[in-house]
């Protein structure tokens, strides 16, 4: 096996970063705004730099969308070590400093700038065909929508910048922001080709497709219509986007994309590779589907590599790895995002996804031994860890325990840099559940497919049943917190975290978390951005008083 689908992105990052200042120089020996782009290949390189901008948003750990979404949900605690104040602030909906989120704010706008550069360059070069041009254009619209949707979920209302021209802008309204997001996704759907997954070359499966745009449209629509209670929205071209349009696109994605469910839910996750020594995987005859293009369930994912520079490895796995441990199958990490024991207790035992998703250190059926409490000054340690995004170890020919990426892809043995697992943004199971929730005529079938895969009987496709199914199917995949927000359930569910037993430095303690509804569930705008705007930007509600400070 070899790690594929990453070479395009890796090369693009090197190309772009090697000339990252080209917009600020007139040196004609380098790429700059006067001589770049000149060819369609140049525009494609610029497009890939926009992809790279999103993939790079992994440092510091509390400024990563996926990690924030997880640790703000009711499924996870902050965890980490006793010096990690930031993650506890995130978990308690507070801030430890005024510019706590300045990095993620600026990095998203950097990526949006790169998408704008592509959109403004598209007609400056010659193309082999209209189809080639439309494909690049569709991907650029997808990426801009993707980044604005992340920003809107993180911060609520943000400035809506629509060109490479730099100017201070006030926060746009949700209607303006989502109007842009939906318009961009509609354009992406219209421009990107209707090519089934089986006909997409493996080297292009890391790029956005029409199917990914349709799936992201459904996710964005469910959040917007749920959180803001608005069923339809007028787009910038004065057309109206409504639920029926979204349902039609979800149905099209499910019927024609070539995506589907793999036969065993547990084979989605790399721990199933360790089936020789890991008791759980061995006893269940698990075989990992891998990352070589065969996973039909991945609708859109970020790819990572073995390169030890500029965040090319998957830092999410590092952050969520068990602190102070290096065993089979789970390797060493930073210990962030310990699992709330309430989730494990509530999860029915007859659902195979329970033990497929959560590692309980005292469960003999796991087939693991030697877990060490307080491996490295751990805090909020519960004895429960998620399994989906973790460093995974195997034993090599010499008998040494190493990360699987060392064996498969030649990765470094440095645990900080050797995680290469794909970070899946949208799975086909999620598309099925979104279709059911939207009210497709196939809603019952969509829900049944997800449950049948894990051996569960049919239940009516009611909202409550779909809510429960989403929690168990998609646990630890970055969707739970924003599901709670859009359903209006965040305060109710999060405030159930009262006196939950845990350990800090191996000393028993209790975790209580209280949601702060005055924030609307959104993060504070970085104070330095407000100052730079000369007062044009205003701070989000709930973030100016002492209650906001950790």
Secondary structure, 3 states (H helix, E strand, C coil): CCCCCCHHHHHHHHHHHHCCCHHHCCCCCCCCCCCCCCCHHHHHHHHHHHHHHHHCCCCCHHHCHHHHHHHCCCCECCECECCCHHHHHHHCCCECCCCCCHHHHHHHHHHHHHHHHHHHHCCCCCCCCHHHHHHHHHHHHHHHHHHHHHHHHHHCCCCCCCCCCCCCCCCCCHHHHHHHHHHHHHHHHHHCCCCCHHHCCHHHCCCCCHHHHHHHHHHHHHHHHHHCCCCCEECCCCCEECHHHHHHHHHHHHHHCCCCCCCCHHHHCHHHHCCCCCHHHHHCCCCCCCCCCCCCCEEEEECCCCCCCCCCCCHHHHHHCEECCCCCCECEECCECCECHHHHHHCCCCCCHHHHHEEECCCHHHCCCCCCCCCCCECCECCEEECCCCCEEEECCCCCEEEHHHHHHCCCCCCCCCCCCCEEEEEHHHHHHHHHHHCCCCHHHHHHHHHHHCCCCCCCCCHHHHHHHHHHHCCCCCCHHHHHHHHCCHHHHHCCCCCEEEEECCEEEEECCCCCHHHCCCCCCCHHHHHHCCCCCCCCCCCCCHHHEC
